[in-house]
Amino acid sequence: MRSIAALALCPLLYGLPATAANLEAGYSVRWAGIEIARFEVELRTSPADYRLAYRAETTGALAWVFDFASDGSATGRLTPEGPIAGQYRGRSASDDHTSQWRVDFTADGAVSEVVLDEESRGDREPVPAELMVAPDPFTLALQGLLEAAAGKRLEGRSFDGKRVMGFTMDCAPAPGPVHPAAFPAPRGGALFCTADGELLAGRSKRWGDRTDEHNEGRPPARLWLAPGVGGLPHWPVRIEAEGRFGAVSIELDHLVEPAA
């Protein structure tokens, strides 16, 4: 960013539940008010480790045109210095293509192995060895949720086996309570954040020019983070971003928290 005592203090230092957590969150992805995709996340923690799993898929009319699904997970250890990535793996499937990837990290953040299907490997510009380091995207996101605070700027980069991305996030107190569909009542004390990303290495040979054109001048994404979800300091409840074909909103509409 280990002794037995340090590991025992991890949940207290980072606001994580002292017992194993089982947080499930579901999001509706909407374009022009119409749901076009679903995104599901499950977080499990113990005092010593974590597992973040995700699944995304297109829905409704978009699924008829572009049937896409992706799933994967990030696992690692929790330490007083923050989460330490162990393995990141994923799979995506569309109408005519399936891609799989896996990255294994050592305890010091180096990459021990990268597994990519041949098509994905051939489509990417090579990533310099010095940039092939932890964390993976989901571990970096978990670290950001644990460290987010009003007036604090967070910077980091991630490696997912195919590309290296740099990220920044700036947060301030939200102007009012948040009330996503998953919450029975408005909740105050939220953060409003702006986040941006930049491709640092691993540019797609097939889609790179289109991606560069789309990202040029694109405004940062806007995030609302609610406090105290599942015992975590913050959790995203709404995201607004500019997609290739217009504004997209992602809202929390399903939540299962650990029993009190």
C-alpha positions in Angstrom: 0.0 0.0 0.0 2.0 -9.2 9.9 1.5 -10.3 12.7 -1.5 -12.1 14.2 -2.3 -9.0 16.2 -2.2 -6.8 13.1 -4.5 -9.0 11.2 -7.0 -8.9 14.1 -7.0 -5.1 14.0 -7.8 -5.0 10.2 -11.5 -4.7 10.6 -11.3 -2.0 13.1 -8.8 0.0 11.1 -10.9 -0.1 7.9 -14.4 -0.2 9.2 -15.0 -3.7 8.0 -17.3 -6.1 10.0 -15.4 -8.1 12.6 -17.1 -11.2 11.3 -17.4 -12.5 7.8 -19.5 -10.2 5.6 -21.8 -11.2 2.8 -22.8 -8.0 0.9 -24.8 -8.4 -2.3 -25.5 -5.4 -4.4 -27.4 -5.2 -7.7 -27.5 -2.2 -10.1 -29.7 -1.2 -13.0 -27.8 0.3 -16.0 -30.0 2.8 -17.9 -29.7 4.8 -21.0 -32.4 7.4 -21.9 -34.4 6.0 -18.9 -34.5 2.4 -20.3 -32.7 -0.4 -18.6 -30.1 -1.9 -20.9 -28.0 -4.0 -18.5 -27.6 -5.4 -15.0 -24.5 -5.4 -12.8 -24.3 -7.5 -9.7 -21.5 -7.4 -7.1 -20.9 -9.7 -4.1 -18.3 -8.8 -1.4 -17.2 -11.4 1.2 -14.7 -10.5 3.9 -13.1 -12.1 6.9 -10.6 -10.5 9.2 -7.8 -11.7 7.0 -9.0 -11.7 3.4 -11.6 -10.6 0.8 -13.4 -11.8 -2.3 -15.2 -9.5 -4.7 -17.2 -11.2 -7.4 -19.2 -9.5 -10.2 -21.5 -10.3 -13.1 -22.7 -8.0 -15.8 -25.1 -8.7 -18.7 -27.1 -6.8 -21.3 -30.9 -6.9 -20.9 -34.1 -6.0 -22.7 -34.0 -4.7 -26.3 -30.2 -4.3 -26.2 -29.7 -8.0 -25.5 -31.5 -8.8 -28.7 -29.0 -6.6 -30.6 -25.9 -7.3 -28.5 -26.0 -10.3 -26.2 -23.2 -9.8 -23.8 -22.3 -11.2 -20.4 -19.2 -11.0 -18.2 -18.2 -12.3 -14.8 -15.1 -12.5 -12.6 -13.6 -12.1 -9.2 -10.8 -10.5 -7.3 -9.3 -12.1 -4.2 -6.6 -11.1 -1.7 -5.6 -10.3 1.8 -6.6 -7.5 4.2 -3.8 -5.9 6.1 -3.5 -2.7 8.1 -2.0 -1.0 5.0 -5.0 -1.9 2.9 -6.1 -4.8 0.6 -3.4 -6.7 -1.1 -4.3 -8.3 -4.4 -3.9 -12.1 -4.8 -5.7 -13.0 -8.0 -8.0 -11.4 -10.6 -9.9 -13.4 -13.1 -12.7 -12.9 -15.6 -14.6 -14.0 -18.6 -16.7 -12.3 -21.1 -19.0 -13.7 -23.9 -20.8 -12.0 -26.7 -22.6 -13.3 -29.8 -19.5 -14.4 -31.6 -16.6 -14.2 -29.1 -15.5 -15.5 -25.6 -12.6 -14.0 -23.8 -10.9 -15.2 -20.6 -8.1 -13.8 -18.5 -6.4 -14.3 -15.1 -3.6 -12.5 -13.3 -1.8 -13.9 -10.2 0.0 -11.4 -7.9 2.8 -12.1 -5.4 2.7 -10.6 -1.9 4.8 -7.7 -2.9 2.5 -6.7 -5.8 4.5 -8.3 -8.7 2.8 -10.4 -11.3 3.6 -14.1 -11.1 1.5 -15.2 -14.1 -0.8 -13.7 -16.7 -3.2 -16.0 -18.6 -5.0 -14.6 -21.7 -6.7 -16.2 -24.7 -4.8 -15.8 -27.9 -7.2 -13.4 -29.5 -7.1 -11.0 -26.6 -3.3 -11.2 -26.4 -2.9 -10.5 -30.1 -5.3 -7.6 -30.1 -3.4 -5.6 -27.4 -0.3 -3.5 -27.6 2.2 -5.0 -25.1 2.2 -3.7 -21.5 5.7 -2.8 -20.2 6.9 -5.2 -17.5 7.4 -2.3 -15.0 3.6 -1.5 -15.3 2.5 -5.1 -14.7 1.9 -4.7 -11.0 -0.9 -4.9 -8.5 -3.6 -4.0 -7.8 -6.3 -5.2 -10.1 -9.3 -2.9 -10.9 -11.6 -4.4 -8.2 -9.0 -4.3 -5.5 -8.2 -0.7 -6.4 -12.0 0.1 -6.2 -12.2 -1.6 -2.8 -9.2 0.5 -1.6 -10.9 3.6 -2.9 -14.1 2.9 -1.0 -12.2 2.3 2.2 -10.2 5.5 1.9 -12.7 8.0 0.3 -13.3 11.1 2.3 -14.5 14.7 1.7 -11.7 16.9 0.4 -9.4 14.0 -0.3 -8.0 13.2 -3.7 -7.3 9.6 -4.5 -4.9 8.4 -7.3 -4.1 4.9 -8.4 -3.6 2.6 -11.3 -4.6 -1.0 -12.0 -3.5 -3.9 -14.1 -6.2 -6.5 -15.3 -4.0 -8.7 -17.5 -4.8 -6.8 -20.6 -4.4 -3.1 -19.9 -3.1 -0.6 -17.3 -5.4 2.2 -16.3 -4.7 5.3 -14.2 -7.6 6.7 -12.0 -8.3 9.8 -10.0 -11.2 10.5 -7.7 -12.1 13.7 -5.8 -14.9 13.7 -3.2 -16.9 16.3 -1.3 -20.0 16.1 0.9 -23.1 15.4 -1.2 -25.5 18.3 -1.4 -28.3 16.2 0.0 -29.4 12.8 1.1 -29.2 9.9 -1.3 -32.2 7.7 -2.0 -31.5 4.9 -4.5 -34.2 2.3 -5.3 -32.6 -0.2 -2.8 -32.9 2.1 0.2 -36.2 2.3 2.1 -35.6 5.9 3.1 -33.2 8.7 2.2 -29.8 8.5 3.9 -27.6 11.5 4.7 -23.9 11.8 5.1 -23.1 10.7 1.5 -20.1 11.7 -0.6 -20.3 13.2 -4.1 -17.3 12.2 -6.2 -15.9 12.8 -9.6 -13.7 10.1 -11.1 -11.7 9.9 -14.3 -9.6 7.2 -15.9 -6.8 7.1 -18.5 -5.4 4.2 -20.5 -1.7 4.0 -19.7 -0.8 0.8 -21.6 -2.4 -2.1 -23.4 -4.3 -0.2 -26.1 -6.6 -2.2 -28.3 -5.3 -2.5 -31.9 -8.8 -3.0 -33.2 -10.8 -0.4 -31.1 -8.0 2.0 -30.0 -8.8 4.8 -32.4 -12.5 4.8 -31.7 -11.8 4.7 -27.9 -9.4 7.6 -28.1 -11.9 9.6 -30.1 -14.7 8.9 -27.6 -12.6 9.6 -24.5 -11.3 13.0 -25.8 -13.1 15.7 -23.9 -15.3 13.3 -22.0 -16.3 14.7 -18.6 -15.5 12.7 -15.5 -18.0 10.2 -14.1 -20.1 11.3 -11.2 -20.5 9.0 -8.1 -22.6 9.1 -5.0 -21.2 7.0 -2.1 -23.5 6.2 0.8 -22.0 5.7 4.3 -22.4 2.6 6.4 -23.5 0.1 3.8 -22.7 -3.5 4.9 -20.5 -2.1 7.6 -18.2 -0.5 5.0 -17.2 3.2 5.3 -18.8 3.9 1.8 -20.5 2.1 -1.0 -21.5 3.4 -4.5 -25.3 3.9 -4.9 -25.4 5.9 -8.1 -23.0 6.5 -11.0 -23.6 8.8 -14.0 -21.2 8.8 -16.9 -21.1 9.7 -20.6 -21.2 6.6 -22.8 -20.4 6.3 -26.5 -24.1 6.9 -27.3 -25.0 9.3 -24.5 -25.5 9.6 -20.8 -25.7 6.3 -18.8 -26.9 6.0 -15.2 -26.2 3.1 -12.8 -28.3 2.9 -9.7 -28.4 0.5 -6.7 -31.8 -1.2 -6.7 -31.0 -4.5 -4.8 -29.1 -4.8 -1.5 -28.5 -7.7 0.9 -26.4 -6.6 3.9 -25.0 -8.8 6.7 -27.3 -9.5 9.6 -26.8 -7.2 12.5 
